[in-house]
Structures are given as C-alpha cells and as structure tokens.
C-alpha cells in the first residue's frame, strides 16, 4: 500500500474515547449492477502502521468513506451488546439441541436485555410484568401436521405494547 492516500477517521467512540484509524478506499472491480460498486476498504492502526485489516464492501456508488467507516465501527457496539447479554441475561447458557429451543432462548434473552434498563430505572415494575405475562394462562400445544388443525393464536398485543414501551423508554405507555 502506498504511504499517501490515507484518510484519518474515527470509527466511533470506544471505552476510552474515539477509535481513530487511517483508512484507504480502493475500487476492486467494475460495477456488477448499475448503481453499485465493490471496494476494498483497508484500516491501518495509528500505533503500528504495519497492522492492516482489509474488508470487501459492496455498496451504492454514492456511498462515502465516512459512511462505511461508521458502519464498520458499529461492529464494536454490537459485540459489546452481545458481551453484556452473555453476562446479564445468560445468552450463552444454552446447549443447542434444536432450532426451536435455540430461537426461544435467544429471543427471551434479548427481550430480557431490552427490559433490564427500564426495570433498573424503576419505570417498569414486577406488577406491570405480571399483568402482561400472566402465568395462569392455560398452555396449549398446536400441531401443524394434522390436516384441518387450528392455527396457533395470534401474538398477544399487550406483550407487543410492553416491548414497544420499553424500547421507547416510556413508562406511561405501560399496558393496563
């Protein structure tokens, strides 16, 4: 890689402040589609200029280097979210035995992770959760294999309203 042509940009904030790197953006091949292009994006460490990391990017031709750097920096946010989910709600405490079991575990773990900040702030209480997640409901098994079998019930709208209220951080929007 030539010594010139690098652009210094921050890939977002980290634990100790902005993560600064030098970036290089090179076209790889002619456009496969009319408005799209394939690039080689190279990240160079400031402390060790020989430490290079390369990525292939397929994006619209109007995409700018700062936009791509911002997307690349979101990787750390996602990784830290998964690390928090592993520690706080046991995301990694599952032995994969079936797709259904894995999917349920992941869904409930990430839902619990989304709910925790509101519970810690006191905007959602255990009583509000009991109203939404009533444990006394009769459990029904639905089998799709039988011809003419009834379809599973639709999702409970109160649970969706609670999830929306939690994600928006609105305590007043708690379902009744």
C-alpha positions in Angstrom: 0.0 0.0 0.0 1.3 3.4 -0.8 2.2 5.7 2.1 -0.1 8.5 0.8 -3.8 8.5 0.2 -4.9 7.5 3.7 -7.7 9.3 5.5 -7.8 9.6 9.3 -11.4 8.9 10.6 -12.9 7.8 13.8 -14.8 4.5 13.8 -17.0 5.7 16.7 -16.5 6.0 20.4 -14.9 3.3 22.4 -14.3 2.7 26.1 -11.5 5.3 26.2 -12.8 7.8 23.6 -12.9 7.9 19.8 -11.3 5.0 17.9 -9.0 6.7 15.3 -7.6 4.8 12.4 -6.2 5.6 8.9 -8.5 4.3 6.1 -7.9 3.6 2.5 -10.7 3.0 -0.1 -9.9 1.3 -3.4 -12.2 0.1 -6.2 -12.0 -3.6 -6.8 -14.0 -4.5 -9.9 -16.3 -2.7 -12.4 -19.8 -2.3 -11.2 -21.9 -5.5 -11.3 -25.1 -3.6 -11.1 -25.8 -0.1 -12.5 -25.5 1.9 -9.3 -23.4 -0.4 -7.1 -19.7 -0.9 -6.7 -17.3 -3.2 -4.9 -14.4 -1.7 -2.9 -11.5 -2.8 -0.8 -11.5 -0.9 2.5 -8.3 -1.1 4.4 -7.9 0.0 8.1 -4.4 0.9 9.4 -3.5 1.2 13.0 -2.1 4.5 14.1 0.3 2.9 16.7 1.5 0.2 14.3 1.3 1.3 10.6 2.1 -2.3 9.5 -1.1 -3.6 11.2 -3.6 -3.6 8.4 -7.2 -5.0 8.3 -9.0 -5.3 4.9 -12.7 -5.6 4.2 -14.6 -6.0 0.9 -17.5 -3.6 0.7 -20.4 -3.8 -1.7 -22.5 -0.6 -1.6 -24.1 2.0 -3.8 -21.6 4.1 -5.7 -22.7 7.3 -3.9 -21.6 5.8 -0.6 -18.8 7.8 1.1 -15.8 6.6 3.1 -17.1 8.2 6.3 -20.4 6.3 6.0 -18.6 3.0 5.5 -16.3 3.7 8.4 -19.4 4.4 10.6 -20.9 1.1 9.6 -17.7 -0.7 10.4 -17.5 1.0 13.8 -20.9 -0.3 14.7 -19.4 -3.8 14.9 -17.9 -2.9 18.3 -21.3 -1.7 19.6 -22.9 -5.0 18.5 -20.1 -7.0 20.1 -20.4 -5.1 23.4 -24.1 -5.7 23.4 -23.6 -9.5 23.0 -21.0 -9.4 25.8 -23.5 -7.7 28.1 -26.2 -10.1 27.1 -23.9 -13.0 28.0 -23.2 -11.6 31.4 -26.5 -10.1 32.4 -29.1 -12.5 31.0 -27.3 -15.7 30.2 -27.3 -15.5 26.4 -24.6 -18.1 26.3 -26.2 -20.6 28.8 -27.9 -22.8 26.2 -26.8 -26.0 24.6 -28.1 -26.1 21.1 -30.3 -29.1 20.7 -32.9 -27.9 18.3 -33.7 -24.8 16.2 -36.8 -24.0 18.2 -35.2 -24.3 21.6 -32.3 -22.1 20.5 -34.6 -19.5 18.9 -36.7 -19.3 22.0 -33.7 -18.9 24.3 -32.1 -16.2 22.1 -35.4 -14.3 21.8 -36.2 -14.4 25.6 -32.6 -13.5 26.5 -32.5 -10.5 24.2 -36.0 -9.4 25.3 -34.8 -9.5 28.9 -31.8 -7.5 28.0 -34.0 -4.8 26.4 -36.2 -4.8 29.5 -33.4 -4.5 32.1 -32.7 -0.8 31.8 -36.3 0.1 32.4 -36.6 -2.2 35.3 -33.3 -0.8 36.8 -34.7 2.8 36.4 -37.9 1.8 38.1 -40.1 2.7 35.1 -41.5 -0.9 34.8 -42.3 -2.9 37.9 -42.9 -6.6 38.5 -46.6 -5.9 38.8 -46.8 -4.5 35.3 -45.0 -7.5 34.0 -47.4 -9.8 35.8 -50.3 -8.1 34.0 -48.7 -8.7 30.6 -47.1 -12.1 31.2 -50.0 -13.7 33.1 -48.6 -17.2 34.2 -52.0 -18.6 34.8 -52.9 -18.9 31.1 -53.5 -22.4 30.0 -50.8 -23.7 27.8 -52.0 -25.2 24.5 -49.9 -27.2 22.1 -50.5 -26.6 18.4 -49.7 -29.2 15.9 -49.3 -28.2 12.3 -49.0 -31.7 11.0 -52.7 -32.6 11.3 -54.9 -31.5 8.3 -57.6 -29.1 9.4 -55.9 -28.4 12.7 -56.5 -24.9 14.2 -53.8 -22.4 13.7 -51.8 -21.0 16.7 -53.3 -18.0 18.4 -52.1 -14.6 17.3 -49.4 -12.9 19.4 -50.7 -11.1 22.5 -51.0 -7.4 21.7 -50.2 -6.5 25.4 -46.8 -8.1 25.1 -46.1 -6.1 21.9 -47.2 -2.9 23.6 -44.9 -3.5 26.6 -42.0 -4.2 24.3 -42.6 -1.0 22.4 -42.9 1.0 25.6 -39.7 -0.5 26.9 -37.8 0.2 23.7 -39.0 3.8 23.6 -38.4 4.3 27.3 -41.9 5.4 28.1 -43.1 4.4 31.5 -46.6 6.0 30.9 -47.2 3.7 27.9 -47.4 0.6 30.1 -50.2 -1.7 29.0 -53.0 -2.0 31.6 
